[in-house]
C-alpha cells in the first residue's frame, strides 16, 4: 500500500506543477490580451469584436444612441450566453463616448425587476430600447418593445422608463398598447365599420392581403390598443417626438406621436406600408425630408433591407427599395437595421446601425455600422471593412 501511494505521488506532483505552470501562462496571456483588447480605436470595423474602454466586449444589441452635452450614449439589450440570452436577464446596457469609436461602460441603465408581478420581471423580452430627451421636462425617456414573461411574442407592448440623467438609472413607468380606442389618421371611414374578422379569411390570400391593407388588425385591436414590436424613437426639429414600430402582426408599420412629456401617446398616428411586413425601423431627417430604413420579417435571420422617403413624418411614404449595394446586400451584410445616427458637427452625415444576431449565443451578436449616402432619389449603404468619420465631409 505504502509503495503504491508513492507511485501515485510522483505523477500527481508532476500534474500539479503542470497545472500551476499552465495557470501562470494563461494568466500572463490574459493580461497581454487585455492590454491588446483595451486598445483605443480610431475607426469602425463592422462585424468585428468591439470592446469597451475596459477591454470588455460591448453588450448593447438592438440599440440606439442619443447625443447630450458633447457625449453620445449608446443603449442596447444586454444579452447573455446561450439561447436564454434572448430573454431579458439583466436589462438595458448603456455606454458613453465622445468620438463614437471608444465606448466607456456606464453600466445597466434599466434593470429588469426581481418582482414576479412587474411587467419587466427578469425573463421577459425587452428589445430595441431607444432613449429621447425632453427639453421641457429635462427627463430622459426610454421606450422599448416589451413581451411579458412566458407569453412568447403575443403581448406586443410598448414599455417606458424615465431618468434625470442620460445614463440612468431609469425608473420603469408602465407598459401599454398604443392608441386604444383611436383610429389612425389615414384610415378610411368605411374600414372602421367593416365586419371582416381575421379568422374568417385564409392567410396570405389576395383577399386576406386586401383586408390587412384595409385595417383588419387595426380593427381587431382597436379597443385594446395597437400591437407594438420592433421600434425606434425620433424627435423632430419642432420638438415633437414619435415612435415608429411594427404593428398589426408585424404586417404594417405605425408612426405614433408622443404626448408633450414623451411618456405617453398623443392619439395621432398613421399606418405606413400596410401589409409591407417591415421590421427593424430606423429613421432620420435630412434637409427637410424623412428617410426610413427597415428590414423584412424573417425572425433572427437576415434579409434585404428596404427604405422609404416622405416630406412629412405622417406620410405619404414612398418606397425607395434596398439601400444596400454590393456583395451580401440582399442580406443587409448579414445584419438587421436598428438605428440611424446623425453625426454631430457634420452635415448630411448619418450612420446606419445594424445587428448581426446570433440567437444561439446572443451575447456574441455583432454590430455593423456603415455610412449612409443620400443620393437624389435613393439611399445607398456600401460595405466597408474599416472606415472613419473622415468619410463625411
Ligand atoms: C426580429 C426582430 O427584429 C428582433 O428584434 C427580434 O424580435 C426577433 N425578430 C425575434 O425573432
Boltz pocket constraint, residues with backbone or C-beta under 6 A from the ligand:
constraints:
  - pocket:
      binder: B
      contacts: [[A, 62], [A, 127], [A, 128], [A, 230], [A, 279], [A, 280], [A, 298], [A, 299], [A, 300], [A, 336]]
      max_distance: 6.0
